[in-house]
Amino acid sequence: MRKEEVKNYTITTDGPSGLEFELHLMPQFFNSAVCLEQSHTHTYYQIIWFRRGYGIHQVDFVDYPVDDNTLFFIAPGQVHSFHGSRDCEGVIIRFNASFMADEQSSESIFLKYDIFNAYDSLPYYKITDAESDHLYILVQAMRIELSLKSAFAHKDYMQYLVRLFLIRVQRAGTRRAVQKLSVSCVAHRSFVRFRQLLEKHFREIHTVKEYAEMLHVSTRTLSHYVAQSAHLTPLQVINDRVVLEAKRQLQHSTLSIKEIGYQLGFEDPSYFVKFFKRMTGQMPKEFRKDCEVQQRLSASVSSSKITNIMKQKIGIPTADGKLFPHFGKAPHVTVFDVEDEKILNKEVLTAPEHAHGAMPKFLQGLGVTDVICGGLGAGAIQLLEQMAIRIHGGAPADDVDAVVDAYLKGTLVLGDRTCHHDGCGGDHHHHQ
């Protein structure tokens, strides 16, 4: 299967002192754009605000449903595509990192407003209709100011409007967390600085020591900051970023596995293959093949997914009325039929006997569209993704009705969904 090159877009400026900022309205922009359905990336930051509309927005291998008043925040380098109505109403705001640079402060604006590519959360916010009206007033002010390029303090005023926009979204919007981060000022800001350096150097620098030196702290201090903020080690964060880029290249480029490994700093191709297998449970060649299968599957089901975006059948592995933390070993599966975020029916079914692939196949047979679960292994993740079943892993082992209610309200806190095990046996690490 021939792969399409991932296009990379930049913002052009009027000259060396150009503003490096753009604002577009939907549906005009969508109707003029040719790249919506094709996976692409940017060198700039992008806010995509769907005021009215529906569809599927894929960001770094994950499909997210689009509905009214959803704001996506896309960082440079993230691969995304949109499948849905081109008649959406909304706003697209794009700007370079230099646009938000504060000449009066050495602190990056993205340390204060860690809203793009946030490590702890999904890439979108939901806002109310009332807040939508407030934000749109700011958008109108931006549009007016864009026509006044020669006005006094033009860039300062545009920066002020964008900052105010970001503040309002973070204050009033809701964002489903993947994992809770500590809000400790020193630890979290150091963690964000570490991630910013990692984003620049992950292709050639893979050691904790080198990042600690760039941050002028000891490796022990950096490890403390990262653990306090994200409950991970610095090496885990580094490896996660390298794996993400490897997945992007395997899915979207025609580079050989050897070339991808070399681009990511692995001079020995065999070491890259071993690293990828250790981190994902798959060989790079297997992952690439699965992506091709998923692409064909996605193309065939895309229109039906969009049409039925507000209809969901949610499957949850359970025991005694609570979410069971071990995905493949739950005695029951509780299934909820949901339409327009309202529960229409609930059914408790006996789960299949524990066997490789049994639970995903069982859920597929039921027509499940979404799975809310604790931890699950690489094999289960692979099967569910091939079946186009959305995974919401790392959920707490709470009352199943409370879990679904929190999910529908957008307040469900998700932790690490990875299940480290041998044959789905012991050594499990789940969000309890």
N, C-alpha and C positions, 0 to 999 in steps of 0.2 A: 504494500500500500504506500503510495507516494505521500510524503509529509509536506504540508505547506509551511513555508518559512514564517516564523513569528515576526511580524512587522514591528518596528520600533519607531515611535513618533516623538518629535521634539517640538518645542514652541519656537517659532521664528519671531524675531524682534525687529523694530524699525531701525535699529543701529546698535552701536556699542552700549548705549545707555538706555536701550529699550526696556519697557516695563516688565516683560516676561510674565504676563498675566493675560488670560483669556476668559471670557464668559459667553456661553452659548445657551440658547433656549431650545427646549424640545417643543414640538416635534421637528422643527426646522432642521436642527442639527442632525437628528437621526435620519431624516429623509435625504439629507445630502451626503451622509457618511456611507462608505462602502465596506467598512471593516467590522461592523458590529458583530456579525456571527463568526468572524474569523478571530482566532486567538491572537492577541497582540499585546504589546507592552509599551511603556512610556518612559521617557527620561524625566518627567515632571510629576508633580502631585496632582491628583484629580479627585474632585468631589462630584458624584453623580447623584442628583436628588430627583427621585421619582415622586412627584406630587400626586400624579394620577397615572395608573398604568399597571401592567402585569407582564410577567415573563420569568425567565430563568437567567440569573447572572452568575456565570462561573468564574470563580477567582481561585487561582492556584489549585486546580483539580477538585474543587468543591462547588456544588450547585447550591445557590441561594435563591429562594423564591422572592420575587419582586411584587410588592403591592403598594397601595397608596402610602405616601409619606415615609418612604424608605430612603435613607441617605447612605451611599457607599463611599468609603474613603480608600482610594487606591494609591499606594506608594510607588515610586519609581522601581521598575523591575518586575512588578507583579504582573503575571500573565492573566488576562481576563477576556471574556467574550459575553455577548448578550443575545439571547434568543427570546423574542417576544414581540409585542406590538410596537410598531414604529410610530404610532399615534400617541405615545405617552406624553403627558404634560410634565414639565420639570425644567431643571437647570443643570448645566455642566460648568463647573469652575475648574480652571487649570492654571497652575503656576509653578515656576521653578523654585528650587530651594533658595536661590539667591534673592528672589523676590521678598521672602520673609526674613532675610538677614537683618539683624538689629545692629547698626553701627555703633550704638551707644552701650552695647552689652556684649560680653563674650559668650553669653548663654544662648544656645540655639532656641528658636521659638518652638521647635519640635520636642524640646525637653519639657517645656511648660504645658504644651497641648499634645500629649502623646496619643494622637487620635488616628494617625495613619499607620497601618501595619502594626497595630498594637499587639504585643505578644500575648496578652491575657484575654483577648476578646475576638469576636467575629468582626468582619470588616464593614459592618453597617449599624446604623442607629435607626430607631423608630421614633417618630414625633407625633404629637397630637395635631388636630386641625387648627387649634388655636395657636400653637407654636409655629405651625406652618405659615400662618398669616404674618407673624412677627418676623420670621426669617425672610419672607418674601419682600418685606419692606427694606431689609438690608440689601437684598439682591437688586431691587430697583435703584437704591442709592448707588450701588456699584456701577450699574449701567449708566447712570447719569454722570458719575465721576469719570468713567472711561471716555466720555465725549469731551472731557475738559483736560486734555493731556498737558496743556501749557499753563494750567492753573497753579497757583502757589501751593507748594507742599503736596503735589498730586500723588506721588508714591506713598508718602506718609499717610495720607488720608485713605488710600486704597488698602494699605496694610492694616490700618485701624479697623476698617470695615470687615476685612477678612478675619482678623483676630476676634472681633465681636461676634461674627458668625460662628466661629469655632467654639467660643465660650458658651454661647446660647445652646448650641447642639449638645455640648457636654453637660450643661446644667439641666436641660429640660428633656433631652432624649433618653431613650432606654436602649441598652446594648447588652445582649446576652453574653455573659462571660464564659470563656473556655476554662479558665482557672483564676482563682483569686490571687491578686498580687498585693504585696504589702505596700502601703502608701508612705512608708518611711521616706522622707525627703532625700536624705543622703544616699541611701541604698538604691532607691528606685531611679534617681537621676543618674547615678553612676552606672546602673544597669542599662539605662537608655543610651548613655554615651558609649558603653561597651558595644551595644547593638549597632550604633551608628558606625563605629570603627569596623565592626565585623562586616557590615554591608559594603564597605569600601575595599576590604582586604581579604574576604573569605576565600578567594580563589588562590591566594598565594600564602596566607598565614593561617595555620591550623593549630597553633599551640597557645595555651593559656598564658604562658610566661611572656610571650611577645605582646599580647594585648594588655597585660598588666603593666608592662614597661611603657607602652604608649599612653596609658592612663596615669602613670606615675604612682602606682600603688604596688604592693606586693601581691603575689599570686594568692596568698592566704586571704588578704583583704578583699580582692576581687571575688574569690570564691564565697566569702561571707556575704558580700553585697548581692551577688546573684542568687544565692540560696535564700537570703532574707526576702528578696523581692519576688523571685519566681519559683522557689523551691526546686531548683535545678542546679547542676554544676555548670561552670563556664564551658567545659568541654562538651556537655550535652547540647548547649545552645549553639556552639560552633558546628558540631556535627549535624544538627538539625538543619542549619542554614545550607551547608554543603549538600546534604541529601535533597533539599528542596530544589536547589539549582540543578542537580543531577537529574531529578525527575522532570523538571521543565525542559531540559535539553533532550532527554530521551523521548519525551512525548512530542515535542514541537520542532525538533531539528533533524537534519539528515546526517549529522556528524556521527562518525563511528564511535563505539564505546571507548576505544582507545583514545580518540581525539577529545571526547568529553572528559575523560579522566585526566588527560594532560592539561586541559583548560582549567581544571579544578585543582591543579597542583600535585597530581599523582603522576610521577615520572614512570612508575612501574604499573602497567595496565592491570596486572593480576592483583595488585594491592587495592586498586580502585574497585575491582569486582568483589573482592573479599569484604571491603569496607561497606559497599552498598548492600551486599547480602546480609552482613551482620546487623546493619541498621534497619533494613526493611523486611528481611525474611525472604527476599527474592533476588535472583540474579538480574543484572541490568537488562539482559536480553529478554528475560521473561516479563519484566515490567513493561518494556517497550511493546512487546506483543500484546499484552493485556490492554494497553492503552489503545492500540489499533482496534481491538475488538470492541472496547468501550466506545470509541468514536463512531463505529458503525452502528452500535446499539443506540447511542445517543441520537444519531441522525434519524433513526427510525421511530423513536419514541418522543422526540422533541415536541412535536405539535400536540400530542396527547397530554404531555406533562404540563404544557402551558395552559391548555384548555381546562385541565382539572387541578390547577394550582391551588385552588381554595378547598379542594376535597382531599382528605388524607385518611389513610388507614394506618394507625400507629400501633406497632407491636412492641410489647415490653416483656422481657423475661421476668417472671415473678415467682414468689413463694410466700404463702401466708399473707397475701395482700400487699406485699412490699416488693419493690424492685430487687431482683436477685443479682448480686454483683458479678457472678460468673456466667457469661453469655451462653455458652454452649451446654451448661449443666443445670439450667433452671428446670424445676418440675412442671411449671406452667408458663403459658404465654397469655398475657392479657391484651386484648385487641380493642382499640377504640376507633369507631368511625366518626370522623370529624368533617364538618363542612362550615366554611366561613368562621373558623375558630370556635365552633360550638360542637359539643359532644352529642352525637345522635344515638349512639349505641355502644355498649360495653359488653364484652364476652370473654370469659376465662376458659382457656382451652388447655388440654393436656399436651405438654411439649413432647417432641419425639425423643426416642432414646438417644443417649449421647453417642455420637459418631461423627467422624470428620465430614463437615459440610451439611449435616442433618438439619441444624437449626436454620441456616440461610435458605435452604431449599423449602423447608416447611413454611417459612414466612413468605417466600415468593409464591407458593401455592395458595396462600390466603389472600394474595393481592396487596400485601403490606407495602406502603410507600415510604414509611419512616420507621426507624428503630431507635428507641431510647433505651440505653443499656449502661452497664457499668464498664467492666473491662472486656476486651475481646482480642483474639489473636490476629496475627497478620493474615492467616488463611481466611478467617471469617470476614475480615475487612475487604480482602480481595474479592471474595465471592459476592458480598453485598454490593460492592461498587460495580461489579460486572452486571448485577441484576438491576442496577439503577435505583437501589434502595438507599435513601439518605440515612446517614449514621449520626446519631447524637450520643456519643459515648462519654464515659466518665461521669455519668449521672449518679447522684447519691442513692443509697439503698433505703429510701424513704417510702412512705405509703404511696401506692401506685397512683391513686387519685390526685394526691397532692403533687406528685411529679408531673403528671399530665397538665394539671391546672397551671403550674409554674411555667411549663413549656409554652402553653398557649398564651400566657401573659407576657412571655419574653423575659422571665425572671429566673429561669432555671440555671443554676450554676453548674458548669461542667468541668471536670478535672481531667486527668490523664486517662485516655481510653485504652492505652496499651496494656495488654495482658501478657506478662512475661511468664511463660510456663513451658512445661514439657508434657505434651499430650493432654493439655488442658487440665493438668494436675495441680501440684502445689506451686509455691513461689509466686503467688499472685500479688499484684500491687494495684489496688483499686481505690477510687474515691469513695470513702466510707462516710 
